[in-house]
Amino acid sequence: MIQTRHQGIVRAGAGLLLGAALGLAAGPAAAETWDMPMAYAASNYHSENNAAFAEAVTERTGGELEIKPHAGGSLIGGGEIYGAVRRGIAPIGERLMSALGNEDPLFEIDAIPFLATSFADSRKLYEASRPEIEKLMDEQGLVFLYAVPWPPQGLYSTKPVEKVADMEGVKFRAYNAATSRLAELMGAVPTKIETAELSQAFATGVAESMISSGSTGYDRKLWEYVNYWYDTQAWLPKNMVFANKDAWEDLDEETRAIIREEAAKAEAAGWAKAEELNQWYADQLAENGMTVAPPSEQLAREFKELGETMATEWKEKAGESGRKVLEAYGKM
């Protein structure tokens, strides 16, 4: 099924010479393996969803294309996955989209505080932004396949937080440019920490607070180090799965069609799972001893004001592509 640019390599051998002499057609291509690096634990629903996608593609291609997922940054660290796939070191991978803000502001669209705070609004924003993101990634030598959201983001803290001023000087885990900027606006101290390093960071005091979903706290058992989670519902970031464009074009049309079909199924399943698990994660944090609560009225109001500041800043740096997305979303 899989036909690559390398199938024309001539190999010496009596069998090949005999085949050529007899005018025999070339046989089927050898099976190909695509290693798929991922940053999150194998038990996380993103990783499980990706594993199901990989298995479906492998099965439907009869094993001629085997996709092998590698969870928890075990193959390539989370911060290196995008560049590795772009350079062809890995043919496919998954990355938190908003962590790529330094590549282009467009990737931060789903991390603008309070722009989209529900699954319905997040879906609408995704549909508005996907064409521009696909275009951007194509220019970078990549093929966008699918994206799945995290549940709405909440504030983790080792101490009570009633107002933004309580964040002054707090060591704040940042995972993208947007969370770094939010930390600065709050007066906190941003520290870049990948997901795989979170437990150690909180255990050693390198981090004292962060904004992330209930899923992250559950996966990393943060109740062992963190006392509070405020359900601010600030935004719903997404993980995206993408392929190296050269590797993609090496596949035949039938194989590419199978990947597209399974990607669409994985996307639908991932969105449904994220919504299903949203309240369950919050319940798990509470059952394990964390204080789970909505933000105070003052904190909610001040966060919204910070979000408006960040939205204005984003519009200025995102340019024409950002304007198109916000127009399509209905927020210009």
Residue frames as qw, qx, qy, qz and C-alpha x, y, z in Angstrom:
[[0.000, 0.885, 0.465, 0.000, 0.00, 0.00, 0.00],
 [0.248, -0.885, 0.093, 0.384, 2.74, 2.47, 1.01],
 [0.744, 0.465, 0.143, 0.458, 4.81, 3.73, -1.88],
 [0.363, -0.825, 0.044, 0.432, 7.78, 5.93, -1.02],
 [0.365, 0.878, -0.275, -0.141, 10.33, 7.91, -3.00],
 [0.238, -0.623, 0.744, 0.043, 12.93, 5.39, -1.95],
 [0.865, 0.119, 0.461, -0.158, 11.36, 2.41, -3.67],
 [0.704, 0.696, -0.138, -0.037, 13.42, 3.06, -6.77],
 [0.262, -0.729, 0.632, 0.030, 16.69, 2.21, -5.00],
 [0.813, 0.339, -0.450, -0.150, 18.40, -0.52, -6.96],
 [0.632, -0.530, 0.550, -0.130, 19.59, -3.47, -4.95],
 [0.332, 0.460, -0.793, -0.222, 22.02, -5.96, -6.32],
 [0.551, -0.101, 0.769, -0.308, 21.09, -9.61, -6.28],
 [0.053, -0.021, 0.892, 0.448, 20.33, -12.43, -8.59],
 [0.161, 0.542, 0.804, -0.187, 16.65, -12.45, -7.71],
 [0.166, 0.759, 0.140, -0.613, 16.22, -8.79, -8.70],
 [0.039, 0.448, -0.629, -0.635, 18.13, -9.30, -11.93],
 [0.111, 0.185, 0.954, 0.210, 16.01, -12.30, -12.76],
 [0.183, 0.675, 0.606, -0.380, 12.85, -10.37, -12.01],
 [0.145, 0.696, -0.171, -0.682, 13.96, -7.54, -14.28],
 [0.033, -0.232, 0.827, 0.510, 14.82, -9.98, -17.00],
 [0.083, 0.376, 0.920, 0.072, 11.39, -11.49, -16.80],
 [0.121, -0.372, -0.278, -0.877, 9.74, -8.06, -16.77],
 [0.391, -0.526, -0.739, 0.157, 8.08, -8.72, -13.44],
 [0.172, -0.826, -0.115, -0.525, 6.35, -5.82, -11.65],
 [0.121, 0.406, -0.613, 0.667, 7.86, -4.47, -8.47],
 [0.452, -0.387, -0.794, 0.124, 6.57, -6.14, -5.31],
 [0.344, -0.868, -0.297, -0.199, 4.86, -4.37, -2.42],
 [0.117, 0.725, -0.403, 0.546, 6.81, -1.87, -0.31],
 [0.487, -0.069, -0.746, 0.449, 8.34, -2.99, 2.94],
 [0.393, -0.788, -0.473, 0.021, 6.48, -2.08, 6.11],
 [0.248, 0.526, -0.187, 0.792, 7.29, 1.36, 7.49],
 [0.481, -0.565, -0.566, 0.359, 7.34, 2.50, 11.11],
 [0.028, 0.706, 0.003, 0.708, 6.50, 6.02, 12.28],
 [0.437, -0.282, -0.608, 0.600, 7.62, 6.75, 15.83],
 [0.167, -0.755, -0.327, -0.543, 5.25, 9.24, 17.48],
 [0.349, -0.011, -0.547, 0.761, 6.70, 11.23, 20.41],
 [0.362, -0.739, -0.386, -0.418, 4.23, 12.63, 22.97],
 [0.097, 0.514, -0.463, 0.716, 4.83, 14.69, 26.10],
 [0.588, -0.386, 0.249, -0.666, 2.12, 13.38, 28.42],
 [0.388, -0.246, 0.858, -0.232, 1.77, 10.25, 30.53],
 [0.162, -0.022, -0.901, -0.401, 0.53, 7.10, 28.82],
 [0.046, -0.460, -0.847, 0.262, -2.51, 7.09, 31.14],
 [0.147, 0.428, 0.117, -0.884, -3.58, 10.61, 30.11],
 [0.620, 0.531, 0.534, -0.222, -6.62, 10.68, 27.83],
 [0.365, 0.807, -0.302, -0.352, -4.67, 12.55, 25.12],
 [0.057, -0.491, 0.856, 0.150, -2.05, 9.80, 25.05],
 [0.491, 0.159, 0.842, -0.158, -4.68, 7.06, 25.14],
 [0.571, 0.700, 0.233, -0.359, -6.55, 8.72, 22.29],
 [0.266, 0.749, -0.530, -0.296, -3.37, 9.02, 20.23],
 [0.270, -0.274, 0.922, 0.031, -2.54, 5.38, 20.93],
 [0.593, 0.410, 0.652, -0.234, -5.97, 4.35, 19.64],
 [0.473, 0.802, -0.114, -0.346, -5.41, 6.46, 16.52],
 [0.033, 0.622, -0.757, -0.197, -2.01, 4.85, 15.96],
 [0.435, -0.019, 0.896, -0.085, -3.44, 1.36, 16.41],
 [0.614, 0.590, 0.415, -0.321, -6.30, 2.07, 13.99],
 [0.384, 0.787, -0.367, -0.314, -3.95, 3.35, 11.28],
 [0.138, -0.448, 0.879, 0.083, -1.63, 0.36, 11.77],
 [0.527, 0.190, 0.808, -0.185, -4.54, -2.07, 11.54],
 [0.584, 0.692, 0.256, -0.339, -6.19, -0.46, 8.54],
 [0.349, 0.761, -0.490, -0.244, -2.94, -0.39, 6.57],
 [0.982, 0.064, -0.178, -0.012, -2.36, -4.04, 7.33],
 [0.738, -0.550, 0.149, 0.361, 0.77, -3.10, 9.25],
 [0.659, 0.469, 0.162, 0.565, 2.39, -1.54, 6.18],
 [0.074, 0.620, -0.215, 0.751, 2.45, 1.71, 8.16],
 [0.624, -0.479, -0.563, 0.253, 2.94, 1.14, 11.87],
 [0.056, -0.750, 0.150, -0.642, 2.62, 4.18, 14.12],
 [0.681, -0.238, -0.577, 0.382, 4.34, 3.64, 17.47],
 [0.232, -0.880, -0.034, -0.412, 3.43, 6.18, 20.20],
 [0.601, 0.023, -0.501, 0.622, 6.02, 7.07, 22.85],
 [0.344, -0.847, -0.312, -0.259, 4.38, 8.77, 25.85],
 [0.626, -0.745, -0.078, 0.218, 5.75, 10.88, 28.69],
 [0.130, 0.921, -0.362, -0.063, 8.58, 12.48, 26.71],
 [0.835, -0.311, 0.435, 0.131, 10.33, 9.09, 26.66],
 [0.760, 0.361, 0.324, 0.433, 11.51, 9.44, 23.06],
 [0.304, 0.412, 0.065, 0.857, 11.77, 13.22, 22.63],
 [0.134, -0.360, -0.524, 0.760, 11.14, 15.85, 25.31],
 [0.220, 0.763, 0.589, -0.153, 7.93, 17.86, 25.01],
 [0.006, 0.857, -0.061, -0.511, 9.70, 21.09, 24.18],
 [0.160, -0.456, 0.687, 0.543, 11.59, 19.45, 21.31],
 [0.547, 0.311, 0.777, 0.006, 8.79, 17.54, 19.59],
 [0.453, 0.827, 0.202, -0.266, 7.64, 20.26, 17.19],
 [0.105, 0.806, -0.501, -0.298, 11.15, 20.96, 15.95],
 [0.411, -0.245, 0.867, 0.139, 11.96, 17.26, 15.69],
 [0.580, 0.495, 0.645, -0.034, 8.97, 16.58, 13.44],
 [0.326, 0.903, -0.020, -0.280, 9.66, 19.71, 11.42],
 [0.000, -0.715, 0.656, 0.241, 13.24, 18.56, 10.78],
 [0.813, 0.243, -0.451, -0.277, 12.18, 15.01, 10.00],
 [0.000, -0.392, 0.850, -0.351, 13.79, 13.46, 13.06],
 [0.322, 0.247, 0.860, -0.309, 10.33, 12.05, 13.85],
 [0.014, 0.241, 0.688, 0.685, 7.66, 11.69, 11.14],
 [0.410, -0.624, -0.459, -0.481, 4.71, 12.43, 13.44],
 [0.324, -0.054, -0.626, 0.708, 4.17, 13.89, 16.90],
 [0.280, -0.796, -0.513, -0.160, 1.91, 15.69, 19.36],
 [0.349, 0.052, -0.284, 0.891, 2.46, 19.09, 20.95],
 [0.050, -0.732, -0.509, 0.451, 0.51, 21.57, 23.06],
 [0.421, 0.696, 0.353, 0.462, -0.41, 24.16, 20.47],
 [0.129, -0.977, -0.059, -0.160, -0.11, 27.26, 22.63],
 [0.705, -0.541, 0.227, 0.400, 3.43, 26.28, 23.65],
 [0.629, 0.224, 0.405, 0.625, 4.47, 27.32, 20.15],
 [0.060, 0.948, 0.259, -0.173, 3.72, 31.02, 20.53],
 [0.288, -0.696, 0.377, 0.538, 7.34, 31.87, 19.79],
 [0.436, 0.137, 0.735, 0.500, 6.93, 30.15, 16.42],
 [0.080, -0.360, -0.432, -0.823, 3.90, 32.28, 15.58],
 [0.270, -0.044, 0.448, -0.851, 1.30, 34.14, 17.72],
 [0.664, -0.028, -0.393, -0.636, -1.46, 32.26, 15.90],
 [0.567, -0.034, -0.815, 0.115, -0.64, 29.15, 17.93],
 [0.097, -0.060, -0.636, 0.763, -1.62, 31.05, 21.10],
 [0.366, -0.282, -0.334, -0.821, -5.19, 31.72, 19.98],
 [0.695, -0.422, -0.534, -0.230, -6.65, 29.17, 22.40],
 [0.597, -0.279, -0.481, 0.578, -4.63, 30.51, 25.36],
 [0.027, -0.389, 0.018, -0.921, -6.01, 34.04, 25.38],
 [0.019, -0.206, -0.800, 0.563, -7.71, 34.23, 28.79],
 [0.304, 0.492, 0.574, -0.580, -11.51, 34.27, 28.66],
 [0.282, 0.311, -0.486, -0.766, -11.74, 34.39, 24.85],
 [0.731, -0.052, -0.541, -0.412, -13.30, 30.91, 24.81],
 [0.235, -0.394, 0.709, -0.535, -14.18, 29.39, 28.18],
 [0.794, 0.058, 0.448, -0.408, -16.62, 26.59, 27.29],
 [0.536, -0.025, 0.779, 0.325, -16.33, 23.52, 25.09],
 [0.471, 0.726, 0.500, 0.036, -18.87, 25.02, 22.68],
 [0.113, 0.969, -0.125, -0.179, -16.93, 28.28, 22.34],
 [0.419, -0.542, 0.653, 0.322, -13.65, 26.39, 22.14],
 [0.603, 0.286, 0.706, 0.238, -15.01, 24.33, 19.24],
 [0.355, 0.896, 0.264, -0.014, -16.17, 27.49, 17.48],
 [0.128, -0.889, 0.366, 0.244, -12.76, 29.11, 17.96],
 [0.567, -0.241, 0.726, 0.304, -11.04, 25.96, 16.69],
 [0.573, 0.541, 0.587, 0.187, -13.14, 25.89, 13.54],
 [0.193, 0.977, 0.044, -0.076, -12.38, 29.57, 12.97],
 [0.223, -0.820, 0.489, 0.195, -8.63, 29.16, 13.48],
 [0.814, -0.070, 0.551, 0.169, -7.93, 25.79, 11.85],
 [0.691, 0.671, 0.181, 0.198, -7.64, 27.02, 8.22],
 [0.112, 0.930, -0.301, 0.177, -5.03, 29.62, 9.17],
 [0.589, -0.569, 0.574, -0.018, -3.14, 27.15, 11.36],
 [0.867, 0.210, 0.425, 0.150, -3.09, 24.55, 8.58],
 [0.514, 0.830, -0.013, 0.216, -1.75, 27.17, 6.17],
 [0.199, -0.869, 0.434, -0.130, 0.95, 28.24, 8.63],
 [0.726, -0.355, 0.588, 0.033, 2.07, 24.69, 9.30],
 [0.825, 0.475, 0.266, 0.152, 2.13, 23.82, 5.60],
 [0.308, 0.902, -0.219, 0.207, 4.55, 26.70, 5.09],
 [0.348, -0.711, 0.589, -0.163, 6.71, 25.22, 7.85],
 [0.393, 0.344, -0.840, -0.147, 6.84, 21.80, 6.20],
 [0.178, 0.021, 0.881, -0.437, 4.20, 20.16, 8.38],
 [0.399, -0.283, -0.657, -0.574, 0.76, 18.60, 7.93],
 [0.383, -0.177, 0.488, -0.764, -1.88, 19.31, 10.58],
 [0.283, -0.120, -0.932, -0.193, -3.93, 16.20, 11.41],
 [0.466, -0.647, -0.537, -0.275, -6.15, 16.85, 14.44],
 [0.061, 0.372, -0.462, 0.803, -6.47, 18.67, 17.74],
 [0.562, -0.511, -0.649, -0.036, -8.08, 17.80, 21.09],
 [0.152, -0.754, 0.155, -0.620, -8.74, 20.23, 23.96],
 [0.295, -0.030, -0.762, 0.576, -7.86, 20.09, 27.61],
 [0.246, -0.749, -0.614, 0.052, -10.62, 20.84, 30.12],
 [0.004, -0.923, -0.041, -0.383, -10.95, 24.51, 31.18],
 [0.547, 0.286, -0.471, 0.631, -7.89, 25.83, 33.01],
 [0.542, -0.802, -0.226, -0.104, -7.86, 26.50, 36.75],
 [0.099, 0.786, -0.441, 0.422, -5.39, 28.07, 39.18],
 [0.854, -0.232, -0.398, 0.242, -3.23, 25.76, 41.31],
 [0.019, 0.769, -0.331, 0.547, -1.62, 27.29, 44.37],
 [0.555, -0.040, -0.720, 0.415, 0.18, 26.15, 47.49],
 [0.079, -0.264, -0.516, 0.811, -1.54, 28.96, 49.42],
 [0.242, 0.722, 0.619, -0.193, -4.97, 30.65, 49.31],
 [0.203, 0.038, 0.327, 0.922, -5.50, 33.21, 46.54],
 [0.138, 0.691, 0.616, -0.353, -8.32, 35.70, 46.92],
 [0.281, 0.926, 0.035, -0.248, -7.03, 38.46, 44.65],
 [0.750, 0.582, -0.135, 0.285, -4.35, 39.00, 42.02],
 [0.052, -0.836, 0.423, -0.346, -2.16, 40.81, 44.56],
 [0.816, -0.413, 0.385, -0.123, -1.79, 37.48, 46.40],
 [0.920, 0.307, 0.107, 0.219, 0.28, 36.26, 43.43],
 [0.129, 0.933, -0.310, 0.128, 3.00, 38.87, 43.94],
 [0.095, -0.676, 0.723, -0.099, 6.42, 37.18, 43.92],
 [0.853, -0.052, 0.476, -0.207, 4.96, 33.66, 43.61],
 [0.121, -0.372, 0.811, 0.435, 7.00, 31.20, 41.52],
 [0.702, 0.406, 0.251, -0.529, 4.59, 30.46, 38.69],
 [0.537, -0.033, 0.765, 0.353, 4.97, 27.53, 36.30],
 [0.449, 0.626, -0.120, -0.626, 4.69, 28.75, 32.72],
 [0.683, 0.071, 0.696, 0.209, 4.25, 26.41, 29.75],
 [0.476, 0.576, 0.441, 0.498, 3.96, 28.98, 26.96],
 [0.239, 0.232, -0.014, 0.943, 4.42, 32.67, 26.22],
 [0.386, -0.593, -0.335, -0.622, 0.85, 33.43, 27.25],
 [0.735, -0.582, -0.338, 0.079, 1.22, 31.97, 30.76],
 [0.586, -0.067, -0.155, 0.792, 4.57, 33.75, 31.12],
 [0.000, 0.403, 0.143, 0.904, 2.87, 37.04, 30.25],
 [0.581, -0.625, -0.383, -0.353, 0.01, 36.30, 32.63],
 [0.734, -0.378, -0.331, 0.456, 2.52, 35.71, 35.42],
 [0.366, 0.124, -0.037, 0.922, 4.19, 39.04, 34.69],
 [0.250, -0.523, -0.268, -0.769, 0.86, 40.88, 34.76],
 [0.714, -0.587, -0.363, -0.121, 0.05, 39.28, 38.13],
 [0.173, -0.833, 0.440, -0.286, 3.46, 40.15, 39.56],
 [0.932, -0.238, 0.272, 0.013, 4.41, 36.47, 39.80],
 [0.120, -0.662, 0.665, 0.324, 7.74, 35.00, 38.69],
 [0.889, 0.330, -0.088, -0.304, 7.36, 32.81, 35.56],
 [0.335, -0.482, 0.800, 0.123, 9.36, 29.59, 35.41],
 [0.698, 0.319, -0.442, -0.464, 9.23, 27.37, 32.32],
 [0.389, -0.243, 0.865, -0.203, 8.54, 23.77, 33.36],
 [0.470, 0.075, -0.719, -0.506, 7.47, 20.88, 31.13],
 [0.796, -0.308, -0.103, -0.511, 4.66, 18.60, 32.28],
 [0.872, 0.015, -0.464, 0.153, 6.96, 15.65, 32.96],
 [0.428, 0.213, -0.482, 0.734, 8.87, 17.79, 35.50],
 [0.362, -0.628, -0.140, -0.675, 5.86, 19.18, 37.37],
 [0.807, -0.515, -0.288, -0.023, 5.81, 16.92, 40.42],
 [0.720, -0.096, -0.201, 0.657, 9.47, 17.50, 41.15],
 [0.161, 0.464, 0.036, 0.871, 9.10, 21.24, 40.59],
 [0.513, -0.650, -0.127, -0.547, 6.31, 21.57, 43.16],
 [0.873, -0.370, -0.271, 0.166, 7.97, 19.12, 45.56],
 [0.665, -0.055, -0.129, 0.733, 11.17, 21.17, 45.61],
 [0.113, -0.791, -0.268, 0.538, 9.55, 24.61, 45.63],
 [0.295, -0.057, 0.473, 0.828, 10.71, 25.52, 42.14],
 [0.237, -0.377, -0.489, -0.750, 7.02, 26.13, 41.39],
 [0.079, 0.162, 0.683, -0.708, 4.33, 27.34, 43.79],
 [0.486, 0.535, 0.390, -0.571, 1.46, 27.98, 41.42],
 [0.100, -0.083, 0.721, 0.680, 0.28, 27.48, 37.84],
 [0.644, 0.310, 0.140, -0.685, -2.77, 27.58, 35.63],
 [0.176, 0.187, -0.911, -0.323, -3.67, 24.18, 34.17],
 [0.691, -0.198, -0.395, -0.573, -6.56, 21.77, 33.90],
 [0.754, -0.406, 0.374, -0.355, -7.73, 19.30, 36.50],
 [0.956, 0.262, -0.129, 0.026, -6.28, 16.61, 34.25],
 [0.446, 0.614, -0.485, 0.435, -2.72, 17.80, 34.86],
 [0.358, -0.544, 0.519, -0.554, -3.17, 17.78, 38.61],
 [0.931, -0.101, 0.199, -0.290, -4.65, 14.31, 38.54],
 [0.861, 0.415, -0.258, 0.141, -1.96, 12.86, 36.28],
 [0.410, 0.521, -0.495, 0.561, 0.84, 14.28, 38.43],
 [0.622, -0.513, -0.562, 0.188, -0.84, 13.72, 41.82],
 [0.215, 0.516, -0.164, 0.813, -0.31, 17.36, 42.67],
 [0.608, -0.690, -0.160, -0.358, -2.42, 17.03, 45.82],
 [0.843, -0.236, -0.246, 0.416, 0.78, 15.74, 47.40],
 [0.483, -0.048, -0.061, 0.872, 2.29, 19.24, 47.08],
 [0.088, -0.233, -0.198, -0.948, -0.49, 21.71, 46.24],
 [0.080, 0.279, 0.765, -0.575, -3.44, 22.64, 48.44],
 [0.356, 0.594, 0.331, -0.641, -5.76, 24.71, 46.21],
 [0.233, 0.163, 0.701, 0.654, -7.32, 24.55, 42.76],
 [0.271, 0.520, 0.289, -0.756, -9.57, 27.43, 41.72],
 [0.484, 0.409, 0.728, 0.261, -11.87, 26.64, 38.80],
 [0.009, 0.562, -0.057, -0.825, -11.26, 29.87, 36.86],
 [0.633, 0.526, 0.560, 0.091, -12.20, 28.33, 33.49],
 [0.124, -0.707, 0.214, 0.662, -9.70, 30.68, 31.90],
 [0.488, 0.542, -0.462, -0.505, -9.31, 28.93, 28.53],
 [0.927, 0.019, 0.367, -0.075, -9.23, 25.50, 26.87],
 [0.042, 0.667, -0.642, -0.377, -5.83, 24.86, 25.27],
 [0.938, 0.265, 0.033, -0.221, -5.44, 22.10, 22.71],
 [0.498, -0.394, 0.693, 0.342, -2.90, 19.45, 21.85],
 [0.684, 0.591, -0.141, -0.405, -2.39, 18.91, 18.14],
 [0.764, -0.111, 0.582, 0.255, -1.06, 15.97, 16.16],
 [0.426, 0.827, -0.194, -0.312, 0.90, 16.69, 13.01],
 [0.907, 0.059, 0.305, 0.286, 3.20, 15.01, 10.50],
 [0.287, -0.500, 0.435, 0.692, 6.35, 15.90, 8.64],
 [0.587, 0.618, 0.002, -0.523, 5.32, 17.02, 5.16],
 [0.307, 0.525, -0.744, -0.276, 8.03, 15.07, 3.33],
 [0.167, -0.056, 0.969, -0.174, 7.16, 11.88, 5.19],
 [0.522, 0.440, 0.490, -0.541, 3.48, 12.53, 4.46],
 [0.552, 0.639, -0.239, -0.481, 4.08, 13.00, 0.75],
 [0.066, 0.391, -0.908, -0.132, 6.08, 9.78, 0.65],
 [0.424, 0.177, 0.833, -0.309, 2.87, 7.90, 1.43],
 [0.014, 0.248, 0.753, 0.609, 0.46, 6.85, -1.25],
 [0.344, -0.285, -0.131, -0.885, -2.98, 8.43, -1.53],
 [0.713, -0.350, -0.556, -0.246, -4.78, 5.47, 0.00],
 [0.596, -0.219, -0.543, 0.549, -2.62, 5.56, 3.13],
 [0.058, 0.097, -0.158, 0.981, -3.00, 9.32, 3.49],
 [0.514, -0.343, -0.353, -0.702, -6.79, 8.92, 3.21],
 [0.714, -0.345, -0.602, 0.093, -6.76, 6.31, 5.98],
 [0.408, -0.112, -0.415, 0.806, -4.75, 8.61, 8.26],
 [0.183, -0.210, -0.070, -0.958, -7.14, 11.51, 7.57],
 [0.641, -0.372, -0.493, -0.456, -10.16, 9.34, 8.34],
 [0.697, -0.332, -0.550, 0.319, -8.69, 8.02, 11.59],
 [0.252, 0.060, -0.248, 0.933, -7.54, 11.53, 12.55],
 [0.384, -0.346, -0.209, -0.830, -11.12, 12.78, 12.24],
 [0.750, -0.394, -0.512, -0.141, -12.32, 9.92, 14.44],
 [0.599, -0.146, -0.461, 0.638, -9.59, 10.59, 17.01],
 [0.015, 0.225, -0.085, 0.971, -10.50, 14.25, 17.12],
 [0.580, -0.410, -0.314, -0.630, -14.18, 13.53, 17.74],
 [0.790, -0.324, -0.505, 0.126, -13.36, 10.94, 20.41],
 [0.484, 0.016, -0.369, 0.793, -10.87, 13.25, 22.12],
 [0.192, -0.338, 0.000, -0.922, -13.27, 16.18, 22.35],
 [0.723, -0.413, -0.374, -0.409, -15.97, 13.94, 23.79],
 [0.763, -0.204, -0.488, 0.371, -13.56, 12.47, 26.34],
 [0.259, 0.196, -0.273, 0.906, -12.31, 15.88, 27.48],
 [0.426, -0.385, -0.076, -0.815, -15.85, 17.04, 28.18],
 [0.818, -0.308, -0.459, -0.159, -16.74, 13.76, 29.88],
 [0.722, -0.123, -0.444, 0.516, -13.73, 13.94, 32.22],
 [0.081, 0.616, -0.093, 0.778, -13.96, 17.64, 33.08],
 [0.578, -0.617, 0.108, -0.523, -15.94, 17.35, 36.30],
 [0.961, -0.173, -0.197, 0.093, -14.42, 13.97, 37.16],
 [0.603, 0.319, -0.317, 0.659, -10.93, 15.47, 37.36],
 [0.181, -0.578, 0.212, -0.766, -12.14, 18.22, 39.69],
 [0.840, -0.424, -0.053, -0.335, -13.83, 15.61, 41.87],
 [0.901, 0.033, -0.284, 0.326, -10.61, 13.57, 42.04],
 [0.293, 0.476, -0.330, 0.761, -8.60, 16.58, 43.19],
 [0.486, -0.534, 0.154, -0.674, -11.14, 17.21, 45.97],
 [0.946, -0.242, -0.156, -0.150, -11.31, 13.55, 47.00],
 [0.811, 0.112, -0.290, 0.495, -7.54, 13.53, 47.39],
 [0.511, -0.559, -0.335, 0.560, -7.58, 16.46, 49.79],
 [0.253, 0.121, 0.163, 0.946, -7.28, 19.58, 47.67],
 [0.185, 0.599, 0.428, -0.651, -9.55, 22.56, 48.20],
 [0.215, 0.270, 0.665, 0.662, -11.49, 22.89, 44.94],
 [0.056, 0.708, 0.481, -0.514, -13.50, 26.08, 44.61],
 [0.402, 0.788, 0.298, 0.360, -14.57, 28.81, 42.20],
 [0.411, 0.190, -0.175, 0.874, -12.44, 31.97, 42.26],
 [0.075, -0.583, -0.472, 0.657, -13.54, 34.83, 44.50],
 [0.350, 0.860, 0.371, -0.012, -15.52, 37.59, 42.81],
 [0.086, -0.911, 0.262, 0.307, -12.51, 39.89, 43.03],
 [0.449, -0.345, 0.722, 0.397, -10.11, 37.33, 41.57],
 [0.520, 0.471, 0.684, 0.199, -12.52, 36.50, 38.73],
 [0.225, 0.951, 0.179, -0.112, -12.96, 40.20, 37.92],
 [0.197, -0.815, 0.433, 0.330, -9.23, 40.92, 38.01],
 [0.548, -0.078, 0.756, 0.349, -8.42, 37.87, 35.90],
 [0.483, 0.691, 0.528, 0.106, -10.93, 39.01, 33.29],
 [0.065, 0.972, -0.091, -0.208, -9.25, 42.43, 33.18],
 [0.381, -0.543, 0.653, 0.367, -5.86, 40.77, 32.65],
 [0.582, 0.278, 0.731, 0.224, -7.41, 38.70, 29.88],
 [0.361, 0.892, 0.267, -0.055, -8.63, 41.81, 28.11],
 [0.133, -0.856, 0.402, 0.298, -5.12, 43.26, 28.28],
 [0.476, -0.261, 0.779, 0.314, -3.64, 40.09, 26.83],
 [0.562, 0.560, 0.603, 0.082, -6.25, 39.92, 24.06],
 [0.222, 0.959, -0.014, -0.173, -5.37, 43.46, 22.98],
 [0.263, -0.683, 0.613, 0.295, -1.67, 42.61, 22.98],
 [0.590, 0.055, 0.778, 0.206, -2.30, 39.44, 20.98],
 [0.515, 0.767, 0.380, -0.049, -4.30, 41.24, 18.29],
 [0.071, 0.929, -0.270, -0.242, -1.41, 43.65, 17.77],
 [0.239, -0.552, 0.759, 0.249, 1.18, 40.95, 17.24],
 [0.622, 0.179, 0.762, 0.005, -0.96, 38.36, 15.41],
 [0.004, 0.305, -0.487, -0.818, -1.50, 40.59, 12.37],
 [0.529, 0.148, -0.382, -0.743, -3.71, 39.72, 9.42],
 [0.462, -0.048, -0.882, -0.085, -3.98, 36.00, 10.25],
 [0.103, -0.234, -0.740, 0.622, -5.15, 36.81, 13.76],
 [0.337, 0.223, 0.061, -0.913, -7.66, 39.32, 12.44],
 [0.531, 0.056, -0.650, -0.541, -9.14, 36.71, 10.10],
 [0.366, -0.152, -0.897, 0.198, -9.52, 34.21, 12.92],
 [0.024, 0.289, 0.559, -0.777, -11.19, 36.67, 15.28],
 [0.427, 0.178, -0.218, -0.860, -13.53, 37.83, 12.52],
 [0.538, -0.028, -0.778, -0.322, -14.53, 34.24, 11.79],
 [0.313, -0.222, -0.819, 0.425, -15.02, 33.66, 15.52],
 [0.190, -0.774, -0.470, -0.380, -17.11, 36.82, 15.79],
 [0.563, -0.666, -0.253, 0.418, -14.90, 38.68, 18.26],
 [0.441, 0.183, 0.130, 0.869, -13.46, 41.51, 16.16]]
